Amino acid sequence: HKKGDVLGIARIAGIMAAKKTADLVPLCHPLALTKVSVDFVLDSETDSIHCRATVGTSGQTGVEMEALTAVQVTLLTIYDMCKAVDKGMTMTNIRLLEKAGGKSGHWQRN
């Protein structure tokens, strides 16, 4: 892509967004994150990119807001970098897959 490495730049944007979640989401507590990763699966059959963020902290709280923020900003970055090629791109099915820690304990989507 003429703007550069789309997925590499998007990955960095997602990691940065996870670290800034408390600045973006009102009443979300700032957390010391110990891990943030953003991974992609490319699906050539559907011309789609699946994005998954994994976030960790040593604190006694969940980091689902940080993970969801990372995914959304990652996808927004991909859209921004590729909109000249296809303005009809959509971001769908953004959801929590699994959470461990915090008051509610472990949760996993069926």
Rosetta constraint file for C-alpha pairs under 8 A:
AtomPair CA 1 CA 5 HARMONIC 6.72 0.50
AtomPair CA 1 CA 6 HARMONIC 7.00 0.50
AtomPair CA 3 CA 81 HARMONIC 6.66 0.50
AtomPair CA 4 CA 9 HARMONIC 7.84 0.50
AtomPair CA 5 CA 9 HARMONIC 6.05 0.50
AtomPair CA 6 CA 10 HARMONIC 5.99 0.50
AtomPair CA 6 CA 78 HARMONIC 6.25 0.50
AtomPair CA 6 CA 81 HARMONIC 6.64 0.50
AtomPair CA 7 CA 11 HARMONIC 5.93 0.50
AtomPair CA 7 CA 78 HARMONIC 7.05 0.50
AtomPair CA 8 CA 12 HARMONIC 6.45 0.50
AtomPair CA 9 CA 13 HARMONIC 6.26 0.50
AtomPair CA 9 CA 77 HARMONIC 7.74 0.50
AtomPair CA 10 CA 14 HARMONIC 6.18 0.50
AtomPair CA 10 CA 73 HARMONIC 7.77 0.50
AtomPair CA 10 CA 74 HARMONIC 4.81 0.50
AtomPair CA 10 CA 75 HARMONIC 7.16 0.50
AtomPair CA 10 CA 77 HARMONIC 5.30 0.50
AtomPair CA 10 CA 78 HARMONIC 5.93 0.50
AtomPair CA 11 CA 15 HARMONIC 6.30 0.50
AtomPair CA 11 CA 37 HARMONIC 7.99 0.50
AtomPair CA 11 CA 38 HARMONIC 5.67 0.50
AtomPair CA 11 CA 39 HARMONIC 7.55 0.50
AtomPair CA 11 CA 74 HARMONIC 6.05 0.50
AtomPair CA 12 CA 16 HARMONIC 6.14 0.50
AtomPair CA 12 CA 74 HARMONIC 7.96 0.50
AtomPair CA 13 CA 17 HARMONIC 6.04 0.50
AtomPair CA 13 CA 70 HARMONIC 7.65 0.50
AtomPair CA 13 CA 73 HARMONIC 6.51 0.50
AtomPair CA 13 CA 74 HARMONIC 5.82 0.50
AtomPair CA 13 CA 77 HARMONIC 7.00 0.50
AtomPair CA 14 CA 18 HARMONIC 6.24 0.50
AtomPair CA 14 CA 38 HARMONIC 6.80 0.50
AtomPair CA 14 CA 69 HARMONIC 7.42 0.50
AtomPair CA 14 CA 70 HARMONIC 4.12 0.50
AtomPair CA 14 CA 71 HARMONIC 6.16 0.50
AtomPair CA 14 CA 72 HARMONIC 7.60 0.50
AtomPair CA 14 CA 73 HARMONIC 5.41 0.50
AtomPair CA 14 CA 74 HARMONIC 4.53 0.50
AtomPair CA 15 CA 19 HARMONIC 6.59 0.50
AtomPair CA 15 CA 36 HARMONIC 5.97 0.50
AtomPair CA 15 CA 37 HARMONIC 6.72 0.50
AtomPair CA 15 CA 38 HARMONIC 6.98 0.50
AtomPair CA 15 CA 70 HARMONIC 6.05 0.50
AtomPair CA 16 CA 20 HARMONIC 6.40 0.50
AtomPair CA 16 CA 70 HARMONIC 7.65 0.50
AtomPair CA 17 CA 21 HARMONIC 6.02 0.50
AtomPair CA 17 CA 66 HARMONIC 7.59 0.50
AtomPair CA 17 CA 69 HARMONIC 6.27 0.50
AtomPair CA 17 CA 70 HARMONIC 5.33 0.50
AtomPair CA 17 CA 73 HARMONIC 6.48 0.50
AtomPair CA 18 CA 36 HARMONIC 7.31 0.50
AtomPair CA 18 CA 55 HARMONIC 7.95 0.50
AtomPair CA 18 CA 66 HARMONIC 4.51 0.50
AtomPair CA 18 CA 67 HARMONIC 6.28 0.50
AtomPair CA 18 CA 69 HARMONIC 5.87 0.50
AtomPair CA 18 CA 70 HARMONIC 4.88 0.50
AtomPair CA 19 CA 33 HARMONIC 7.25 0.50
AtomPair CA 19 CA 66 HARMONIC 7.16 0.50
AtomPair CA 20 CA 24 HARMONIC 6.54 0.50
AtomPair CA 21 CA 25 HARMONIC 5.93 0.50
AtomPair CA 21 CA 28 HARMONIC 7.24 0.50
AtomPair CA 21 CA 30 HARMONIC 7.37 0.50
AtomPair CA 21 CA 65 HARMONIC 7.15 0.50
AtomPair CA 21 CA 66 HARMONIC 5.69 0.50
AtomPair CA 21 CA 69 HARMONIC 6.53 0.50
AtomPair CA 22 CA 26 HARMONIC 6.95 0.50
AtomPair CA 22 CA 27 HARMONIC 7.32 0.50
AtomPair CA 22 CA 28 HARMONIC 4.91 0.50
AtomPair CA 22 CA 29 HARMONIC 5.52 0.50
AtomPair CA 22 CA 30 HARMONIC 4.92 0.50
AtomPair CA 22 CA 31 HARMONIC 7.88 0.50
AtomPair CA 23 CA 28 HARMONIC 7.95 0.50
AtomPair CA 23 CA 30 HARMONIC 7.90 0.50
AtomPair CA 31 CA 57 HARMONIC 7.48 0.50
AtomPair CA 31 CA 59 HARMONIC 7.82 0.50
AtomPair CA 32 CA 57 HARMONIC 6.28 0.50
AtomPair CA 32 CA 58 HARMONIC 7.70 0.50
AtomPair CA 32 CA 59 HARMONIC 7.57 0.50
AtomPair CA 33 CA 55 HARMONIC 7.21 0.50
AtomPair CA 33 CA 56 HARMONIC 5.81 0.50
AtomPair CA 33 CA 57 HARMONIC 4.55 0.50
AtomPair CA 33 CA 58 HARMONIC 7.39 0.50
AtomPair CA 34 CA 55 HARMONIC 7.63 0.50
AtomPair CA 34 CA 56 HARMONIC 5.37 0.50
AtomPair CA 34 CA 57 HARMONIC 4.78 0.50
AtomPair CA 34 CA 58 HARMONIC 6.63 0.50
AtomPair CA 35 CA 54 HARMONIC 7.43 0.50
AtomPair CA 35 CA 55 HARMONIC 5.26 0.50
AtomPair CA 35 CA 56 HARMONIC 4.75 0.50
AtomPair CA 35 CA 57 HARMONIC 6.71 0.50
AtomPair CA 36 CA 53 HARMONIC 7.07 0.50
AtomPair CA 36 CA 54 HARMONIC 5.69 0.50
AtomPair CA 36 CA 55 HARMONIC 4.49 0.50
AtomPair CA 36 CA 56 HARMONIC 6.58 0.50
AtomPair CA 37 CA 53 HARMONIC 5.55 0.50
AtomPair CA 37 CA 54 HARMONIC 5.21 0.50
AtomPair CA 37 CA 55 HARMONIC 6.56 0.50
AtomPair CA 38 CA 51 HARMONIC 6.92 0.50
AtomPair CA 38 CA 52 HARMONIC 5.70 0.50
AtomPair CA 38 CA 53 HARMONIC 4.41 0.50
AtomPair CA 38 CA 54 HARMONIC 6.53 0.50
AtomPair CA 38 CA 70 HARMONIC 7.60 0.50
AtomPair CA 38 CA 71 HARMONIC 7.55 0.50
AtomPair CA 39 CA 51 HARMONIC 5.75 0.50
AtomPair CA 39 CA 52 HARMONIC 5.27 0.50
AtomPair CA 39 CA 53 HARMONIC 6.39 0.50
AtomPair CA 40 CA 49 HARMONIC 6.49 0.50
AtomPair CA 40 CA 50 HARMONIC 5.49 0.50
AtomPair CA 40 CA 51 HARMONIC 4.68 0.50
AtomPair CA 40 CA 52 HARMONIC 6.44 0.50
AtomPair CA 41 CA 49 HARMONIC 5.78 0.50
AtomPair CA 41 CA 50 HARMONIC 5.01 0.50
AtomPair CA 41 CA 51 HARMONIC 6.63 0.50
AtomPair CA 42 CA 47 HARMONIC 7.67 0.50
AtomPair CA 42 CA 48 HARMONIC 6.14 0.50
AtomPair CA 42 CA 49 HARMONIC 4.67 0.50
AtomPair CA 42 CA 50 HARMONIC 6.35 0.50
AtomPair CA 43 CA 47 HARMONIC 5.73 0.50
AtomPair CA 43 CA 48 HARMONIC 5.19 0.50
AtomPair CA 43 CA 49 HARMONIC 6.06 0.50
AtomPair CA 43 CA 50 HARMONIC 7.60 0.50
AtomPair CA 44 CA 48 HARMONIC 6.66 0.50
AtomPair CA 51 CA 71 HARMONIC 6.37 0.50
AtomPair CA 51 CA 74 HARMONIC 7.88 0.50
AtomPair CA 51 CA 75 HARMONIC 7.66 0.50
AtomPair CA 52 CA 71 HARMONIC 6.48 0.50
AtomPair CA 53 CA 67 HARMONIC 5.35 0.50
AtomPair CA 53 CA 68 HARMONIC 7.41 0.50
AtomPair CA 53 CA 70 HARMONIC 6.33 0.50
AtomPair CA 53 CA 71 HARMONIC 5.92 0.50
AtomPair CA 54 CA 67 HARMONIC 6.09 0.50
AtomPair CA 55 CA 63 HARMONIC 6.33 0.50
AtomPair CA 55 CA 64 HARMONIC 7.70 0.50
AtomPair CA 55 CA 66 HARMONIC 6.92 0.50
AtomPair CA 55 CA 67 HARMONIC 5.72 0.50
AtomPair CA 56 CA 63 HARMONIC 6.62 0.50
AtomPair CA 57 CA 61 HARMONIC 7.79 0.50
AtomPair CA 57 CA 62 HARMONIC 7.94 0.50
AtomPair CA 57 CA 63 HARMONIC 7.27 0.50
AtomPair CA 60 CA 101 HARMONIC 6.30 0.50
AtomPair CA 60 CA 102 HARMONIC 5.33 0.50
AtomPair CA 60 CA 103 HARMONIC 7.98 0.50
AtomPair CA 61 CA 101 HARMONIC 5.62 0.50
AtomPair CA 61 CA 102 HARMONIC 3.80 0.50
AtomPair CA 61 CA 103 HARMONIC 7.03 0.50
AtomPair CA 62 CA 99 HARMONIC 6.77 0.50
AtomPair CA 62 CA 100 HARMONIC 6.50 0.50
AtomPair CA 62 CA 101 HARMONIC 5.26 0.50
AtomPair CA 62 CA 102 HARMONIC 4.84 0.50
AtomPair CA 63 CA 67 HARMONIC 6.42 0.50
AtomPair CA 63 CA 99 HARMONIC 7.72 0.50
AtomPair CA 64 CA 68 HARMONIC 6.09 0.50
AtomPair CA 64 CA 96 HARMONIC 6.94 0.50
AtomPair CA 64 CA 99 HARMONIC 6.64 0.50
AtomPair CA 65 CA 69 HARMONIC 5.99 0.50
AtomPair CA 66 CA 70 HARMONIC 6.09 0.50
AtomPair CA 67 CA 71 HARMONIC 6.35 0.50
AtomPair CA 68 CA 72 HARMONIC 6.24 0.50
AtomPair CA 68 CA 94 HARMONIC 7.42 0.50
AtomPair CA 68 CA 95 HARMONIC 7.07 0.50
AtomPair CA 68 CA 96 HARMONIC 6.98 0.50
AtomPair CA 69 CA 73 HARMONIC 6.10 0.50
AtomPair CA 70 CA 74 HARMONIC 5.97 0.50
AtomPair CA 71 CA 75 HARMONIC 6.19 0.50
AtomPair CA 71 CA 94 HARMONIC 7.59 0.50
AtomPair CA 72 CA 76 HARMONIC 6.11 0.50
AtomPair CA 72 CA 94 HARMONIC 7.50 0.50
AtomPair CA 73 CA 77 HARMONIC 6.05 0.50
AtomPair CA 74 CA 78 HARMONIC 6.43 0.50
AtomPair CA 75 CA 79 HARMONIC 6.18 0.50
AtomPair CA 75 CA 91 HARMONIC 6.89 0.50
AtomPair CA 76 CA 80 HARMONIC 6.07 0.50
AtomPair CA 77 CA 81 HARMONIC 6.13 0.50
AtomPair CA 78 CA 82 HARMONIC 6.05 0.50
AtomPair CA 79 CA 83 HARMONIC 5.46 0.50
AtomPair CA 79 CA 87 HARMONIC 7.92 0.50
AtomPair CA 79 CA 89 HARMONIC 6.95 0.50
AtomPair CA 82 CA 86 HARMONIC 6.50 0.50
AtomPair CA 82 CA 87 HARMONIC 7.85 0.50
AtomPair CA 83 CA 87 HARMONIC 4.69 0.50
AtomPair CA 83 CA 88 HARMONIC 7.92 0.50
AtomPair CA 83 CA 89 HARMONIC 7.66 0.50
AtomPair CA 96 CA 109 HARMONIC 7.35 0.50
AtomPair CA 97 CA 108 HARMONIC 5.88 0.50
AtomPair CA 97 CA 109 HARMONIC 5.14 0.50
AtomPair CA 98 CA 106 HARMONIC 7.58 0.50
AtomPair CA 98 CA 107 HARMONIC 5.59 0.50
AtomPair CA 98 CA 108 HARMONIC 4.25 0.50
AtomPair CA 98 CA 109 HARMONIC 6.14 0.50
AtomPair CA 99 CA 105 HARMONIC 7.61 0.50
AtomPair CA 99 CA 106 HARMONIC 5.56 0.50
AtomPair CA 99 CA 107 HARMONIC 5.08 0.50
AtomPair CA 99 CA 108 HARMONIC 6.37 0.50
AtomPair CA 100 CA 105 HARMONIC 5.50 0.50
AtomPair CA 100 CA 106 HARMONIC 4.14 0.50
AtomPair CA 100 CA 107 HARMONIC 6.31 0.50
AtomPair CA 101 CA 105 HARMONIC 4.73 0.50
AtomPair CA 101 CA 106 HARMONIC 6.11 0.50
